[in-house]
Amino acid sequence: MGELTRRSVLWATIALAVQLGPPLKAQLSERAQVELPDSTMILSRRIERPLSDGQMIVMTRSWEVRFARSGQGIAVEGRQIQVDVDAPAKLSELAQIERNRSTDGLFPILLSSDGEIVGAGMINEESEISRAAEVAAKLIEQSSKSDQEKRTALYYLNALQAAGSSVVEALPADLFYPVPGEKRDLRKISLPDGHVGEIELIRTSQLAPGHEWMGSSQRKVVTKVAGTSQESLETWTMRPQ
């Protein structure tokens, strides 16, 4: 196995560990009842994920959201209003499928009285992009491409699927009402070839000026393996419509 292919496999393994690992969760301050936005807000999530060949996958989704008291908690209603996907040309068809995918099933999101997420709606786990990627993977395996070309094509497919992973899984519990400041979490990951990878998660949150709710929250994931390092970035923002 060539060096580029070997590293691609290692990166794919460590990326999966990040996706499946426990979320980085801030300690919530003791608040009896948080302040709610009194107008419609725009919630956005941007993911920037590098590929081993230097290219990038950048995905942005935006939702129109509204907050309301509901019993002892808070209900966040919303609908998706925008999707942008910037991916390598060889993934253009799958990127278009991702642009057409709705995440409206995520809502309503339920919060406790102190602003912590305690429940969310469901998004179909067998999304169109997952089904399309499975078909594409079979076509790649059955094609006349060389083994190296097949591994490269499958790597791109896996990278796009990872970038478009379930929004539900990615919701930090304190997304809407974080404790401001920076928090770090360092993890060691054992890899199949005997290497030990390192993942550092750096979460930085800021409140909206003069309010208790999130203005922006950024999570940087720094992965180090086999003498190389990569960074991916997830940024959440919320602003008035």
Secondary structure, DSSP 4 states (H G I P E B T S, - for coil): --HHHHHHHHHHHHHHHHHHSPP--PPPP--SS----SS-EEEEEEEEEE-TTS-EEEEEEEEEEEEEEETTEEEEEEEEEEEEEE--GGGHHHHHHHHH---GGGPPEEE-TTS-EEE-----SS-HHHHHHHHHHHHHHHSS--HHHHHHHHHHHHHHHHHT--HHHH--TTSSSPPPEEEEEEEEEE-TTS-EEEEEEEEEEEEPTTSSSEEEEEEEEEEEETTEEEEEEEEEEEEE-
